[in-house]
Amino acid sequence: MDLLNTLVDKGLRRELPTREEALAVLATSDDDLLDVVAAAGKVRRKWFGRRVKLNYLVNLKSGLCPEDCSYCSQRLGSTAGILKYTWLKPDEASRAAAAGLAGGAKRVCLVASGRGPTDRDVDRVSETIKAIKDGNEGVEVCACLGLLSDGQAERLREAGADAYNHNLNTSESTYGEITTTHTYADRVDTVNKAHAAGLSACSGLIAGMGESDEDLVDVVYALRELDPDSVPVNFLIPFEGTPLAKEWNLTPQRCLRILAMVRFVCPDVEVRIAGGREVHLRTLQPLALHLANSIFLGDYLTSEGQAGKADLEMIADAGFEVEGAGQVTLPEHRVAAGGGCGSHASAGCGSEEGAGCGSHESARCGSHADGGVCGTAAPAPTPGTEASAPAGEPRTDLVAVRRRGAGTDLAPNA
Ligand code: SF4
């Protein structure tokens, strides 16, 4: 297919596809799905080989949020039966992080519900970062605490944070339909603050909230413009007790097309499959490894993931390898440009549940239009082979509220 050849060539050159090309990926048919995966897989292998980076979430503070993000089980008014607790102590968070690191993770993502941290909260998280770094040489730490005030990103950087996550989540034009208590511009501001402080920026999206293909392309192009080092792609987990509980819009095939589109638009960025992986990709998860180079190990913020052992087996069975602590995640040119924790400059967290905070939950990428508009027009789908309607069956049977790990007496999943 001319479209895919063009997108592979652009991805290998880090050239921005046209919006029409990105939209055409989302409109491909199920008959073309493996061709799409193979094409985006070439771009993924060019920049990240067969490595899969494992990240581990520690929910430092769960629920009780005053914000109203509709996708989030921790939102104001949520009746989802999630764990609710206030700040974990540094030693408690450090123990949870150690379980993930022992399971193979190289990055710990410290997430807290809420609009944004107070200065006292930044102190607490700084103590936690130090506790984790003192006990685990080479670990990357990403903080995800919501909207940042002036100076807070710098303080987190001084405390040893490598990265900061804050997702855009959806397009600017639909943001107000998802959240009313803060704005899209607030989110952009926080990503820029993280960048300016020398933190590796991590920012991504949530798919499956009823958005159009144009919205998805808008948010991914906005992310490329912000130039984060990592882009978490969340697939909405429609929690009972939240306004989006009935939004079961995704199919495994749709999720793969979305991940392929993100890879073509952000070719050399860490693309992470975040919340909703198990719920929406289901048995097609291994195919998604050809598109994304990063996943979360174990559980999410408020929901349970598949067993950490199953994650590791899936990676090995699919012919990929877990990225080691000594390996640099990002391509050399990004590290040279000051991005990425690759080692240790920084690099990013980001997830959530398909839902969220600070973005976090929904669970939870930059650039440079090189100008390269190749103008290859997106071909119209052949009649009768249009992409299957983006509607999925409710799979509430696959949604389990997290009852182990941080904030409980039970061992974490890692
Ligand atoms: S996404 Fe973050 S800010 Fe929004 S309701 Fe959830 S915890 Fe609060």
Boltz pocket constraint, residues with backbone or C-beta under 6 A from the ligand:
constraints:
  - pocket:
      binder: B
      contacts: [[A, 65], [A, 66], [A, 67], [A, 68], [A, 69], [A, 72], [A, 73], [A, 74], [A, 75], [A, 76], [A, 112], [A, 113], [A, 114], [A, 115], [A, 146], [A, 355], [A, 356], [A, 357], [A, 358], [A, 359], [A, 360], [A, 361]]
      max_distance: 6.0
